[in-house]
Amino acid sequence: MNYHWELLVERGQPATGFVDVFKLIGRGNAIAIIKYLAQHSDPQQRIVLTLLLEGQRKDWTDGMIAGIHEDVENRIRVLELTKFTQFNNLDNLEAYHFYIHSIDGFEYMSHGDISFIP
């Protein structure tokens, strides 16, 4: 691990997917949200990473962000066998980065999937 992280949330089940939420400790304020999407009958493993980085773009170097991505990748590799029911090579990670004024007061609510009404 490149950084120290505090686990804030670890929830989920195969039917709705799983979510892990971490807070960066010590080197800037950041929240990493790893969403393991539900597989249902799809054998592909799909993961979405959302980074909430406190401050402006200039406050975060490319190296810092690469280190965060490496930490996330390590977490996924350790836990993917517990988060997915069908296993293939994980070859894609969708990532979203947001720069925000403050992460103070960040609170996780819930997650799930939605069936659209025809």
DSSP file (Angstrom, degrees, kcal/mol; ACC not computed):
  #  RESIDUE AA STRUCTURE BP1 BP2  ACC     N-H-->O    O-->H-N    N-H-->O    O-->H-N    TCO  KAPPA ALPHA  PHI   PSI    X-CA   Y-CA   Z-CA
    1    1 A M              0   0    0      0, 0.0    67,-0.1     0, 0.0     3,-0.1   0.000 360.0 360.0 360.0 138.4    0.0    0.0    0.0
    2    2 A N        +     0   0    0     65,-0.4     2,-0.3    66,-0.1    66,-0.1   0.777 360.0  23.6 -83.8 -30.1    1.2    3.5   -0.8
    3    3 A Y  S    S-     0   0    0     64,-0.2     2,-0.4    65,-0.1    23,-0.1  -0.815  81.3-106.4-132.7 167.8   -1.1    5.2    1.7
    4    4 A H  E     -A   25   0A   0     21,-0.7    21,-2.9    -2,-0.3     2,-0.3  -0.842  38.1-168.9 -98.2 137.0   -2.9    4.5    4.9
    5    5 A W  E     -A   24   0A   0     -2,-0.4     2,-0.5    19,-0.2    19,-0.2  -0.947  18.7-143.5-129.2 145.6   -6.7    4.2    4.6
    6    6 A E  E     -A   23   0A   0     17,-2.7    17,-2.4    -2,-0.3     2,-0.6  -0.947  23.8-131.5-105.4 124.2   -9.6    4.0    7.1
    7    7 A L  E     +A   22   0A   0     -2,-0.5    15,-0.2    15,-0.2     3,-0.1  -0.656  31.7 170.5 -75.8 118.7  -12.4    1.7    6.1
    8    8 A L  E     +     0   0A   0     13,-3.1     2,-0.3    -2,-0.6    14,-0.2   0.810  64.1  11.1 -95.4 -38.5  -15.6    3.6    6.5
    9    9 A V  E     +A   21   0A   0     12,-1.6    12,-2.6     2,-0.0    -1,-0.3  -1.000  48.1 172.6-146.0 138.0  -18.1    1.2    4.8
   10   10 A E  E     +A   20   0A   0     -2,-0.3     2,-0.3    10,-0.2    10,-0.2  -0.799  33.1 141.1-144.0 102.0  -18.1   -2.4    3.6
   11   11 A R  E     +A   19   0A   0      8,-2.3     8,-2.7    -2,-0.3     2,-0.2  -0.896  12.5  82.5-138.1 163.0  -21.5   -3.5    2.5
   12   12 A G  E     -A   18   0A   0     -2,-0.3     6,-0.3     6,-0.2     3,-0.0  -0.705  39.8-129.8 137.7 179.3  -23.3   -5.6   -0.1
   13   13 A Q  E >>  -A   17   0A   0      4,-1.8     4,-2.1    -2,-0.2     3,-1.0  -0.953  41.0 -96.3-159.7 160.7  -24.5   -8.9   -1.4
   14   14 A P  T 34 S+     0   0    0      0, 0.0    25,-0.4     0, 0.0    26,-0.4   0.826 118.2  58.2 -56.1 -33.9  -24.3  -10.6   -4.8
   15   15 A A  T 34 S+     0   0    0      1,-0.2    23,-0.1    23,-0.1    98,-0.0   0.810 123.3  20.3 -69.6 -29.1  -27.8   -9.5   -5.8
   16   16 A T  T <4 S-     0   0    0     -3,-1.0    22,-0.3     1,-0.3    -1,-0.2   0.446 109.7-117.0-118.0  -3.4  -27.1   -5.8   -5.5
   17   17 A G  E  <  -A   13   0A   0     -4,-2.1    -4,-1.8    20,-0.2     2,-0.3  -0.285  30.8 -84.7  89.8 178.6  -23.3   -5.7   -5.6
   18   18 A F  E     -AB  12  36A   0     18,-2.0    18,-2.6    -6,-0.3     2,-0.4  -0.863  29.1-160.1-124.8 156.4  -20.8   -4.5   -3.0
   19   19 A V  E     -AB  11  35A   0     -8,-2.7    -8,-2.3    -2,-0.3     2,-0.4  -0.997   3.5-170.6-139.6 135.8  -19.4   -1.2   -2.0
   20   20 A D  E     -AB  10  34A   0     14,-2.4    14,-3.1    -2,-0.4     2,-0.4  -0.989   7.9-166.7-120.3 133.3  -16.2   -0.3    0.0
   21   21 A V  E     -AB   9  33A   0    -12,-2.6   -13,-3.1    -2,-0.4   -12,-1.6  -0.986   8.8-179.0-124.8 127.9  -15.6    3.2    1.1
   22   22 A F  E     -AB   7  32A   0     10,-2.7    10,-2.4    -2,-0.4     2,-0.5  -0.914  18.3-147.0-125.7 150.4  -12.2    4.4    2.4
   23   23 A K  E     -AB   6  31A   0    -17,-2.4   -17,-2.7    -2,-0.3     8,-0.2  -0.974  25.9-121.9-115.7 130.6  -10.9    7.7    3.7
   24   24 A L  E     -A    5   0A   0      6,-2.6     2,-0.5    -2,-0.5     6,-0.4  -0.491  25.9-148.4 -69.0 135.1   -7.3    8.6    3.1
   25   25 A I  E     -A    4   0A   0    -21,-2.9   -21,-0.7    -2,-0.2     2,-0.1  -0.935  63.4 -10.4-111.3 122.0   -5.3    9.1    6.3
   26   26 A G  S    S+     0   0    0     -2,-0.5     2,-0.4   -23,-0.1     3,-0.1  -0.052 111.5  73.0  96.8 -32.6   -2.4   11.6    6.4
   27   27 A R  S    S-     0   0    0      1,-0.5    -2,-0.1   -23,-0.2     2,-0.1  -0.496 113.0 -47.4-119.8  63.7   -1.6   12.8    2.9
   28   28 A G  S    S-     0   0    0     -2,-0.4     2,-0.5    -4,-0.1    -1,-0.5  -0.129  77.1 -75.1  91.7 162.9   -4.4   15.1    1.9
   29   29 A N        +     0   0    0     25,-0.2    25,-2.6    -3,-0.1     2,-0.3  -0.861  62.3 149.6-101.7 127.7   -8.1   14.4    2.3
   30   30 A A  E     - C   0  53A   0     -2,-0.5    -6,-2.6    -6,-0.4     2,-0.4  -0.992  33.1-148.6-152.9 152.6   -9.7   11.9   -0.1
   31   31 A I  E     -BC  23  52A   0     21,-2.1    21,-2.7    -2,-0.3     2,-0.5  -0.992  11.6-160.9-121.5 132.0  -12.5    9.4   -0.2
   32   32 A A  E     -BC  22  51A   0    -10,-2.4   -10,-2.7    -2,-0.4     2,-0.6  -0.972   4.7-168.9-114.1 123.7  -12.3    6.3   -2.4
   33   33 A I  E     -BC  21  50A   0     17,-2.8    17,-2.5    -2,-0.5     2,-0.6  -0.954   1.0-168.1-114.6 116.2  -15.5    4.5   -3.2
   34   34 A I  E     -BC  20  49A   0    -14,-3.1   -14,-2.4    -2,-0.6     2,-0.6  -0.921   4.3-168.6-106.6 116.6  -15.1    1.1   -4.9
   35   35 A K  E     -BC  19  48A   0     13,-3.0    13,-2.6    -2,-0.6     2,-0.8  -0.928   8.3-161.4-110.5 115.6  -18.4   -0.3   -6.3
   36   36 A Y  E     -BC  18  47A   0    -18,-2.6   -18,-2.0    -2,-0.6    11,-0.2  -0.859  24.7-136.5 -92.9 107.5  -18.4   -3.9   -7.4
   37   37 A L        -     0   0    0      9,-2.2     9,-0.4    -2,-0.8   -20,-0.2  -0.338  23.6 -98.8 -69.8 146.3  -21.4   -4.1   -9.7
   38   38 A A        -     0   0    0    -22,-0.3    -1,-0.1     1,-0.1   -23,-0.1  -0.342  28.0-154.3 -61.4 141.8  -23.8   -7.1   -9.4
   39   39 A Q    >   +     0   0    0    -25,-0.4     3,-2.7     1,-0.2     2,-0.2   0.849  22.3 169.0 -88.5 -36.7  -23.1   -9.8  -11.9
   40   40 A H  T 3  S-     0   0    0    -26,-0.4    -1,-0.2     1,-0.3    45,-0.1  -0.425  82.3 -22.7  51.6-119.8  -26.5  -11.5  -12.3
   41   41 A S  T 3  S+     0   0    0     -2,-0.2    -1,-0.3     2,-0.0    -2,-0.1   0.439 115.5 105.8 -96.7   1.8  -25.9  -13.7  -15.3
   42   42 A D    <   -     0   0    0     -3,-2.7    44,-0.2     1,-0.1     0, 0.0  -0.698  57.1-158.0 -83.5 121.9  -23.1  -11.7  -16.7
   43   43 A P        +     0   0    0      0, 0.0     2,-0.2     0, 0.0    -1,-0.1   0.638  62.7 103.3 -75.3 -11.3  -19.7  -13.4  -16.3
   44   44 A Q        -     0   0    0     -5,-0.1     2,-0.6    43,-0.1    -2,-0.1  -0.474  69.9-135.0 -73.1 140.0  -17.8  -10.0  -16.6
   45   45 A Q        -     0   0    0     44,-0.3     2,-0.5    -2,-0.2    47,-0.3  -0.855  25.8-170.3 -92.9 122.9  -16.5   -8.4  -13.4
   46   46 A R        +     0   0    0     -2,-0.6    -9,-2.2    -9,-0.4     2,-0.4  -0.960   7.4 177.9-122.1 131.4  -17.4   -4.7  -13.4
   47   47 A I  E     -Cd  36  93A   0     45,-0.5    47,-2.3    -2,-0.5     2,-0.5  -0.989  12.7-160.5-134.1 139.4  -16.0   -2.2  -10.9
   48   48 A V  E     -Cd  35  94A   0    -13,-2.6   -13,-3.0    -2,-0.4     2,-0.5  -0.984   7.4-161.1-120.6 128.2  -16.5    1.5  -10.7
   49   49 A L  E     -Cd  34  95A   0     45,-3.5    47,-2.6    -2,-0.5     2,-0.5  -0.928   4.7-171.1-107.8 129.6  -14.1    3.7   -8.7
   50   50 A T  E     -Cd  33  96A   0    -17,-2.5   -17,-2.8    -2,-0.5     2,-0.5  -0.986   4.2-165.6-119.3 123.3  -15.1    7.1   -7.5
   51   51 A L  E     -Cd  32  97A   0     45,-3.2    47,-2.7    -2,-0.5     2,-0.7  -0.934   6.7-164.7-108.7 127.1  -12.4    9.4   -6.0
   52   52 A L  E     -Cd  31  98A   0    -21,-2.7   -21,-2.1    -2,-0.5     2,-0.6  -0.942  14.5-170.1-107.8 109.0  -13.4   12.5   -4.1
   53   53 A L  E     -Cd  30  99A   0     45,-3.5    47,-2.3    -2,-0.7     2,-0.3  -0.891  17.7-132.2-108.3 120.6  -10.2   14.6   -3.7
   54   54 A E  E    S+ d   0 100A   0    -25,-2.6     2,-0.3    -2,-0.6   -25,-0.2  -0.518  70.9  13.7 -75.4 132.1  -10.3   17.6   -1.4
   55   55 A G  S    S-     0   0    0     45,-3.2     2,-0.2    -2,-0.3    -2,-0.1  -0.745 100.6 -41.1 110.0-156.5   -8.9   20.7   -2.9
   56   56 A Q    >   -     0   0    0     -2,-0.3     3,-2.0    43,-0.1     4,-0.4  -0.638  56.2 -99.5-109.1 168.1   -8.1   21.7   -6.5
   57   57 A R  G >  S+     0   0    0      1,-0.3     3,-1.7    -2,-0.2    -1,-0.1   0.862 120.9  60.7 -53.9 -39.1   -6.4   19.7   -9.3
   58   58 A K  G 3  S+     0   0    0      1,-0.3    -1,-0.3     3,-0.0    -3,-0.0   0.683  94.9  64.3 -65.5 -17.1   -3.1   21.5   -8.5
   59   59 A D  G <  S+     0   0    0     -3,-2.0     2,-0.5     1,-0.1    -1,-0.3   0.604  98.3  61.1 -80.2 -11.6   -3.1   20.0   -5.0
   60   60 A W  S <  S-     0   0    0     -3,-1.7    -1,-0.1    -4,-0.4     2,-0.1  -0.964  74.8-149.8-123.7 117.6   -2.9   16.4   -6.3
   61   61 A T     >  -     0   0    0     -2,-0.5     4,-2.1     1,-0.1     5,-0.2  -0.405  28.3-114.2 -79.5 160.6    0.1   15.2   -8.3
   62   62 A D  H  > S+     0   0    0      1,-0.2     4,-2.5     2,-0.2     5,-0.2   0.869 119.0  55.9 -60.0 -35.6   -0.2   12.5  -11.0
   63   63 A G  H  > S+     0   0    0      2,-0.2     4,-2.2     1,-0.2    -1,-0.2   0.882 105.4  50.3 -64.9 -39.3    2.0   10.4   -8.8
   64   64 A M  H  > S+     0   0    0      2,-0.2     4,-2.0     1,-0.2    -2,-0.2   0.927 113.0  46.0 -64.5 -44.0   -0.3   10.7   -5.8
   65   65 A I  H  X S+     0   0    0     -4,-2.1     4,-2.5     1,-0.2    -2,-0.2   0.901 111.4  52.0 -66.8 -39.9   -3.3    9.8   -7.9
   66   66 A A  H  X S+     0   0    0     -4,-2.5     4,-2.3     1,-0.2    -1,-0.2   0.890 108.6  52.3 -62.2 -38.7   -1.4    6.8   -9.4
   67   67 A G  H  X S+     0   0    0     -4,-2.2     4,-2.1     2,-0.2   -65,-0.4   0.885 108.8  49.6 -63.9 -39.2   -0.5    5.7   -5.9
   68   68 A I  H  X S+     0   0    0     -4,-2.0     4,-2.4     2,-0.2    -2,-0.2   0.926 110.2  50.7 -64.2 -44.7   -4.2    5.8   -4.9
   69   69 A H  H  X S+     0   0    0     -4,-2.5     4,-2.6     1,-0.2    -2,-0.2   0.897 109.1  51.6 -60.1 -40.1   -5.1    3.8   -8.0
   70   70 A E  H  X S+     0   0    0     -4,-2.3     4,-2.3     2,-0.2    -1,-0.2   0.907 109.1  50.1 -64.5 -41.3   -2.5    1.2   -7.1
   71   71 A D  H  X S+     0   0    0     -4,-2.1     4,-2.2     2,-0.2    -2,-0.2   0.914 111.5  48.8 -61.2 -43.1   -3.9    0.9   -3.6
   72   72 A V  H  X S+     0   0    0     -4,-2.4     4,-2.5     2,-0.2    -2,-0.2   0.929 110.0  51.3 -62.4 -45.4   -7.4    0.4   -5.0
   73   73 A E  H  X S+     0   0    0     -4,-2.6     4,-2.5     1,-0.2    -2,-0.2   0.903 109.5  50.5 -59.3 -42.3   -6.1   -2.2   -7.5
   74   74 A N  H  X S+     0   0    0     -4,-2.3     4,-1.8     2,-0.2    -1,-0.2   0.909 110.1  50.1 -63.1 -41.7   -4.4   -4.1   -4.6
   75   75 A R  H  X S+     0   0    0     -4,-2.2     4,-1.8     1,-0.2    -2,-0.2   0.924 111.7  48.4 -61.0 -44.8   -7.6   -4.1   -2.6
   76   76 A I  H  X S+     0   0    0     -4,-2.5     4,-2.2     1,-0.2    -2,-0.2   0.924 109.2  51.7 -63.7 -45.3   -9.6   -5.4   -5.5
   77   77 A R  H  < S+     0   0    0     -4,-2.5     4,-0.3     1,-0.2    -1,-0.2   0.860 111.4  47.9 -62.0 -35.4   -7.2   -8.2   -6.2
   78   78 A V  H  < S+     0   0    0     -4,-1.8    -1,-0.2    -5,-0.2    -2,-0.2   0.868 124.5  29.4 -70.9 -36.6   -7.3   -9.4   -2.6
   79   79 A L  H >X S+     0   0    0     -4,-1.8     3,-1.9    -5,-0.2     4,-1.0   0.493  86.0  98.1-107.1  -4.3  -11.1   -9.3   -2.4
   80   80 A E  H 3X S+     0   0    0     -4,-2.2     4,-1.5     1,-0.3     3,-0.4   0.822  81.5  59.5 -60.3 -29.4  -12.4  -10.0   -5.9
   81   81 A L  H 34 S+     0   0    0     -4,-0.3    -1,-0.3     1,-0.2    -2,-0.1   0.739 109.7  43.7 -69.7 -20.4  -13.0  -13.7   -5.0
   82   82 A T  H <4 S+     0   0    0     -3,-1.9    -1,-0.2     1,-0.1    -2,-0.2   0.600 114.6  49.2 -95.8 -12.7  -15.3  -12.7   -2.2
   83   83 A K  H  < S+     0   0    0     -4,-1.0     2,-0.3    -3,-0.4    -2,-0.2   0.651 107.9  51.6-100.6 -18.8  -17.2  -10.0   -4.2
   84   84 A F     <  -     0   0    0     -4,-1.5     3,-0.1    -5,-0.2   -46,-0.1  -0.896  55.2-158.5-123.7 150.4  -18.0  -11.9   -7.4
   85   85 A T  S    S+     0   0    0     -2,-0.3     2,-0.4     1,-0.2    -1,-0.1   0.682  86.5  47.4 -97.8 -22.3  -19.7  -15.3   -8.0
   86   86 A Q  S    S-     0   0    0    -44,-0.2     2,-0.5   -42,-0.1    -1,-0.2  -0.971  80.3-145.7-120.2 136.6  -18.3  -15.8  -11.5
   87   87 A F        +     0   0    0     -2,-0.4     2,-0.3    -3,-0.1   -43,-0.1  -0.897  31.3 143.2-116.6 125.5  -14.6  -15.3  -12.1
   88   88 A N        -     0   0    0     -2,-0.5     2,-0.3   -45,-0.1    -2,-0.0  -0.844  62.4 -68.0-135.7 173.5  -12.8  -13.9  -15.2
   89   89 A N        -     0   0    0     -2,-0.3     2,-0.9     1,-0.1   -44,-0.3  -0.526  48.1-128.3 -66.3 128.9   -9.8  -11.7  -15.6
   90   90 A L        +     0   0    0     -2,-0.3    -1,-0.1     1,-0.2   -44,-0.1  -0.709  43.6 159.4 -78.5 108.9  -10.7   -8.3  -14.4
   91   91 A D        +     0   0    0     -2,-0.9     2,-0.4   -46,-0.3    -1,-0.2   0.359  51.3  52.5-116.8   4.5   -9.6   -6.2  -17.3
   92   92 A N        +     0   0    0    -47,-0.3   -45,-0.5     2,-0.0     2,-0.4  -0.991  46.6 177.4-147.9 135.9  -11.5   -2.9  -16.8
   93   93 A L  E     -d   47   0A   0     -2,-0.4     2,-0.4   -47,-0.1   -45,-0.2  -0.971  20.6-147.1-135.3 119.3  -12.0   -0.4  -14.1
   94   94 A E  E     -d   48   0A   0    -47,-2.3   -45,-3.5    -2,-0.4     2,-0.4  -0.738  22.4-168.0 -84.8 131.7  -14.2    2.6  -14.6
   95   95 A A  E     -d   49   0A   0     -2,-0.4     2,-0.4   -47,-0.2   -45,-0.2  -0.966  15.0-172.4-128.1 139.9  -12.8    5.6  -12.6
   96   96 A Y  E     -d   50   0A   0    -47,-2.6   -45,-3.2    -2,-0.4     2,-0.4  -0.998   8.1-162.7-127.4 130.7  -14.3    9.0  -11.8
   97   97 A H  E     -d   51   0A   0     -2,-0.4     2,-0.4   -47,-0.2   -45,-0.2  -0.953   7.3-176.5-116.6 132.4  -12.3   11.7  -10.1
   98   98 A F  E     -d   52   0A   0    -47,-2.7   -45,-3.5    -2,-0.4     2,-0.6  -0.993  16.4-150.2-128.1 134.3  -13.9   14.7   -8.5
   99   99 A Y  E     +d   53   0A   0     -2,-0.4     2,-0.3   -47,-0.2   -45,-0.2  -0.916  27.2 179.5-100.6 124.2  -12.2   17.7   -6.8
  100  100 A I  E     -d   54   0A   0    -47,-2.3   -45,-3.2    -2,-0.6     3,-0.1  -0.878  38.8-120.6-127.8 157.5  -14.3   19.1   -4.1
  101  101 A H  S    S-     0   0    0     -2,-0.3     2,-0.3     1,-0.2    -1,-0.1   0.912  92.8  -5.2 -61.8 -45.0  -14.0   21.9   -1.6
  102  102 A S        -     0   0    0    -48,-0.1    -1,-0.2     2,-0.1   -49,-0.0  -0.993  41.8-159.0-154.1 141.7  -14.3   19.7    1.5
  103  103 A I    >   +     0   0    0     -2,-0.3     3,-2.2    -3,-0.1    -1,-0.1   0.420  56.7 126.8 -97.6  -0.4  -15.0   16.0    2.3
  104  104 A D  T 3  S+     0   0    0      1,-0.3     3,-0.1     3,-0.0    -2,-0.1  -0.313  74.4  22.3 -56.4 135.5  -16.0   17.0    5.9
  105  105 A G  T 3  S+     0   0    0      1,-0.3    -1,-0.3     0, 0.0     2,-0.1   0.485  83.1 158.7  85.2   2.1  -19.4   15.6    6.6
  106  106 A F    <   +     0   0    0     -3,-2.2     2,-0.4     1,-0.0    -1,-0.3  -0.386  14.0 176.3 -60.1 133.5  -19.2   12.9    4.0
  107  107 A E        -     0   0    0     -3,-0.1     2,-0.3    -2,-0.1    -1,-0.0  -0.988  27.3-130.8-144.5 131.5  -21.6   10.1    4.8
  108  108 A Y        +     0   0    0     -2,-0.4     3,-0.1     1,-0.2   -87,-0.0  -0.628  23.4 179.1 -81.2 137.1  -22.5    7.0    2.9
  109  109 A M        -     0   0    0      1,-0.3     2,-0.3    -2,-0.3    -1,-0.2   0.841  45.9 -61.3-102.1 -71.7  -26.2    6.4    2.5
  110  110 A S        -     0   0    0      2,-0.0    -1,-0.3   -99,-0.0     2,-0.3  -0.956  35.8-145.1-164.5 177.8  -26.9    3.2    0.5
  111  111 A H        +     0   0    0     -2,-0.3     2,-0.3    -3,-0.1   -92,-0.1  -0.949  28.8 129.2-148.7 167.8  -26.5    1.4   -2.8
  112  112 A G        -     0   0    0     -2,-0.3     2,-0.3   -96,-0.1   -96,-0.1  -0.966  47.9 -86.5 168.2-175.4  -28.5   -1.0   -5.0
  113  113 A D        -     0   0    0     -2,-0.3     2,-0.4   -96,-0.1    -2,-0.0  -0.861  30.8-140.7-119.9 160.6  -29.8   -1.6   -8.4
  114  114 A I        -     0   0    0     -2,-0.3     2,-0.6     2,-0.0    -2,-0.0  -0.957   2.7-146.6-124.3 133.5  -33.0   -0.4  -10.0
  115  115 A S        -     0   0    0     -2,-0.4     2,-0.2     0, 0.0    -2,-0.0  -0.891  27.3-131.1 -95.9 122.8  -35.3   -2.2  -12.4
  116  116 A F        -     0   0    0     -2,-0.6    -2,-0.0     1,-0.1     0, 0.0  -0.481  17.2-119.3 -74.5 142.6  -36.8    0.3  -14.8
  117  117 A I              0   0    0     -2,-0.2    -1,-0.1     1,-0.1     0, 0.0  -0.694 360.0 360.0 -82.0 126.6  -40.6    0.2  -15.3
  118  118 A P              0   0    0      0, 0.0    -1,-0.1     0, 0.0    -2,-0.0   0.514 360.0 360.0 -68.7 360.0  -41.5   -0.6  -18.9
